[in-house]
Amino acid sequence: MPRNPRPAADAGGAGRAPLATPEDVAIYLGVPVKTLYQWHYRRTGPNVLKVGRHLRYRWQEVDAWLNAQTSYDLTA
């Protein structure tokens, strides 16, 4: 059974969503995991946290980063 890449807000303790793994975010954004690591290295992708030696993302920050991306002006 496939994992839900976007867990419910009440899935974590005290109403918090769990932190997302690079694999979860890659599925959500539709990009390879390697791309997320390149974005992290270049500091161009969503904000990332280091938990020990692991990278983790907050879903709110992934959504904020996604909304901040420029889109093509299709009105021209």
PyRosetta script that sets phi, psi and omega in degrees:
from pyrosetta import init, pose_from_sequence

init()
pose = pose_from_sequence("MPRNPRPAADAGGAGRAPLATPEDVAIYLGVPVKTLYQWHYRRTGPNVLKVGRHLRYRWQEVDAWLNAQTSYDLTA")
pose.set_psi(1, 128.5)
pose.set_omega(1, -176.6)
pose.set_phi(2, -70.3)
pose.set_psi(2, 147.7)
pose.set_omega(2, 177.5)
pose.set_phi(3, -73.9)
pose.set_psi(3, 148.4)
pose.set_omega(3, 175.8)
pose.set_phi(4, -80.9)
pose.set_psi(4, 113.4)
pose.set_omega(4, -176.8)
pose.set_phi(5, -71.7)
pose.set_psi(5, -12.6)
pose.set_omega(5, -178.2)
pose.set_phi(6, -128.1)
pose.set_psi(6, 83.8)
pose.set_omega(6, -176.4)
pose.set_phi(7, -65.3)
pose.set_psi(7, 156.1)
pose.set_omega(7, 178.3)
pose.set_phi(8, -65.3)
pose.set_psi(8, 153.4)
pose.set_omega(8, -176.8)
pose.set_phi(9, -64.2)
pose.set_psi(9, -25.7)
pose.set_omega(9, -177.8)
pose.set_phi(10, -94.7)
pose.set_psi(10, 12.7)
pose.set_omega(10, -177.8)
pose.set_phi(11, -72.7)
pose.set_psi(11, -29.4)
pose.set_omega(11, -178.9)
pose.set_phi(12, -92.5)
pose.set_psi(12, -178.9)
pose.set_omega(12, 178.1)
pose.set_phi(13, -73.1)
pose.set_psi(13, 146.4)
pose.set_omega(13, 177.0)
pose.set_phi(14, 55.6)
pose.set_psi(14, 36.1)
pose.set_omega(14, 176.5)
pose.set_phi(15, 76.0)
pose.set_psi(15, 14.7)
pose.set_omega(15, -179.6)
pose.set_phi(16, -98.3)
pose.set_psi(16, 143.3)
pose.set_omega(16, 173.7)
pose.set_phi(17, -79.5)
pose.set_psi(17, 144.4)
pose.set_omega(17, 178.1)
pose.set_phi(18, -67.0)
pose.set_psi(18, 157.7)
pose.set_omega(18, 175.9)
pose.set_phi(19, -68.4)
pose.set_psi(19, 146.7)
pose.set_omega(19, -177.4)
pose.set_phi(20, -92.9)
pose.set_psi(20, 142.9)
pose.set_omega(20, 173.9)
pose.set_phi(21, -82.8)
pose.set_psi(21, 162.8)
pose.set_omega(21, 174.9)
pose.set_phi(22, -56.7)
pose.set_psi(22, -34.5)
pose.set_omega(22, 178.5)
pose.set_phi(23, -64.5)
pose.set_psi(23, -41.7)
pose.set_omega(23, 178.2)
pose.set_phi(24, -61.8)
pose.set_psi(24, -45.7)
pose.set_omega(24, -178.0)
pose.set_phi(25, -68.5)
pose.set_psi(25, -37.4)
pose.set_omega(25, 178.4)
pose.set_phi(26, -62.2)
pose.set_psi(26, -42.2)
pose.set_omega(26, 177.6)
pose.set_phi(27, -64.1)
pose.set_psi(27, -44.9)
pose.set_omega(27, -178.5)
pose.set_phi(28, -61.9)
pose.set_psi(28, -42.7)
pose.set_omega(28, -178.6)
pose.set_phi(29, -86.4)
pose.set_psi(29, -15.2)
pose.set_omega(29, -179.7)
pose.set_phi(30, 74.6)
pose.set_psi(30, 34.9)
pose.set_omega(30, 178.5)
pose.set_phi(31, -125.8)
pose.set_psi(31, 158.9)
pose.set_omega(31, 176.1)
pose.set_phi(32, -67.6)
pose.set_psi(32, 152.5)
pose.set_omega(32, 177.8)
pose.set_phi(33, -59.2)
pose.set_psi(33, -37.4)
pose.set_omega(33, 179.3)
pose.set_phi(34, -58.0)
pose.set_psi(34, -34.8)
pose.set_omega(34, 177.7)
pose.set_phi(35, -63.2)
pose.set_psi(35, -40.6)
pose.set_omega(35, 177.9)
pose.set_phi(36, -62.1)
pose.set_psi(36, -41.1)
pose.set_omega(36, 177.7)
pose.set_phi(37, -65.4)
pose.set_psi(37, -36.5)
pose.set_omega(37, 176.4)
pose.set_phi(38, -66.6)
pose.set_psi(38, -42.1)
pose.set_omega(38, 177.5)
pose.set_phi(39, -62.1)
pose.set_psi(39, -40.0)
pose.set_omega(39, 178.4)
pose.set_phi(40, -63.1)
pose.set_psi(40, -44.5)
pose.set_omega(40, 179.4)
pose.set_phi(41, -62.1)
pose.set_psi(41, -41.4)
pose.set_omega(41, -178.7)
pose.set_phi(42, -85.6)
pose.set_psi(42, -6.8)
pose.set_omega(42, -178.0)
pose.set_phi(43, 58.6)
pose.set_psi(43, 43.7)
pose.set_omega(43, 179.7)
pose.set_phi(44, -116.2)
pose.set_psi(44, -13.2)
pose.set_omega(44, -176.0)
pose.set_phi(45, -94.0)
pose.set_psi(45, -165.7)
pose.set_omega(45, 177.9)
pose.set_phi(46, -63.7)
pose.set_psi(46, 152.3)
pose.set_omega(46, 176.7)
pose.set_phi(47, -59.1)
pose.set_psi(47, 140.9)
pose.set_omega(47, -176.6)
pose.set_phi(48, -129.9)
pose.set_psi(48, 147.4)
pose.set_omega(48, 177.0)
pose.set_phi(49, -108.4)
pose.set_psi(49, 146.4)
pose.set_omega(49, 171.9)
pose.set_phi(50, -103.5)
pose.set_psi(50, 120.0)
pose.set_omega(50, 175.7)
pose.set_phi(51, -111.1)
pose.set_psi(51, 100.5)
pose.set_omega(51, -170.5)
pose.set_phi(52, 66.8)
pose.set_psi(52, -120.8)
pose.set_omega(52, 176.5)
pose.set_phi(53, -104.9)
pose.set_psi(53, 9.6)
pose.set_omega(53, -176.7)
pose.set_phi(54, -103.4)
pose.set_psi(54, 145.3)
pose.set_omega(54, 175.0)
pose.set_phi(55, -91.6)
pose.set_psi(55, 136.6)
pose.set_omega(55, 177.6)
pose.set_phi(56, -138.2)
pose.set_psi(56, 148.9)
pose.set_omega(56, -178.5)
pose.set_phi(57, -119.9)
pose.set_psi(57, 145.6)
pose.set_omega(57, 169.4)
pose.set_phi(58, -90.6)
pose.set_psi(58, 130.8)
pose.set_omega(58, -177.9)
pose.set_phi(59, -58.1)
pose.set_psi(59, -37.2)
pose.set_omega(59, 179.7)
pose.set_phi(60, -61.5)
pose.set_psi(60, -38.9)
pose.set_omega(60, -179.6)
pose.set_phi(61, -73.2)
pose.set_psi(61, -33.6)
pose.set_omega(61, 176.1)
pose.set_phi(62, -64.5)
pose.set_psi(62, -45.1)
pose.set_omega(62, 179.1)
pose.set_phi(63, -64.9)
pose.set_psi(63, -40.5)
pose.set_omega(63, 178.8)
pose.set_phi(64, -63.6)
pose.set_psi(64, -42.8)
pose.set_omega(64, 178.2)
pose.set_phi(65, -63.0)
pose.set_psi(65, -43.0)
pose.set_omega(65, -179.5)
pose.set_phi(66, -62.8)
pose.set_psi(66, -41.4)
pose.set_omega(66, 179.0)
pose.set_phi(67, -68.3)
pose.set_psi(67, -27.8)
pose.set_omega(67, -178.2)
pose.set_phi(68, -80.1)
pose.set_psi(68, -11.7)
pose.set_omega(68, -179.1)
pose.set_phi(69, -68.6)
pose.set_psi(69, 138.3)
pose.set_omega(69, -179.9)
pose.set_phi(70, -72.1)
pose.set_psi(70, 146.2)
pose.set_omega(70, 177.5)
pose.set_phi(71, -115.2)
pose.set_psi(71, 162.0)
pose.set_omega(71, 179.3)
pose.set_phi(72, -69.5)
pose.set_psi(72, 141.8)
pose.set_omega(72, 176.6)
pose.set_phi(73, -85.1)
pose.set_psi(73, 103.3)
pose.set_omega(73, -176.3)
pose.set_phi(74, -89.5)
pose.set_psi(74, 3.8)
pose.set_omega(74, -178.8)
pose.set_phi(75, -86.5)
pose.set_psi(75, -12.4)
pose.set_omega(75, -177.3)
pose.set_phi(76, -74.6)
pose.dump_pdb("model.pdb")
